[in-house]
Amino acid sequence: VCTLGGIDAATDFLGIAYLPLSRDQFDRIIVLMCSDSAQENSKKTSYEIKLKLAFIQHFISSQLLQLTDSQRNTILEYVVSQVYNDTHVEVRIRAADVLSDIVHNLRDSNELTELIKRFSDRLSGYTWEEKKQLSKTDVIIHGSVIALGAIISAFPYVFPLPRWMPQELSQLASWARTSGLAGRSAKDTISEFKKVRADTWKFDRSEFTTEELEDLEGVLWRSYYA
């Protein structure tokens, strides 16, 4: 019907996120967008889930100041669940983009710290051989890598460099040396960091320990970290 009528249903659907809404409508919308069970989620196509994530991204940008802490947390948890989507890689990547927007607008620094720890802890404690294998196939590892990368990307021009960032970049660097999907994602994050922070690196590097700088060496160009 939409094709025959020349209607772009996706555009109209996303447009709802920008409509003037009263606060008493928020809960209903958030439930509709974020209440999928694992079973329901497995039946949806990647296109459907990415469209929902796009709606959530638009909804947050237009209604952020009116959302309660509980509503924001419900949205955050849904987005994180899609970062670990066990069926579609493209959904994980799209969810990470939305997560980056959410993180950029977090009001509580403790909430940010807890979120970083949540992803970082899932990347710790593996041997090199385990990392090489998990980088290729493990959904939790890939999701944690791109989630951590999303948080780093949420603060591209903050100066001085956040104190937590060197340690997390070092964490990603250990995965960036692997050849799997998680390894490529980790390397992309470090590459983007290098590009964005090129002009401030002479100041940023003082925030890194010698060990953290050594971890970054060899991931891209050694001369950048020298």
Summary of the structure (lengths in Angstrom):
residues: 226
radius of gyration: 19.1
end to end distance: 60.6
largest distance: 63.2
contacts: 635
relative contact order: 0.08
helix: 76%
strand: 0%
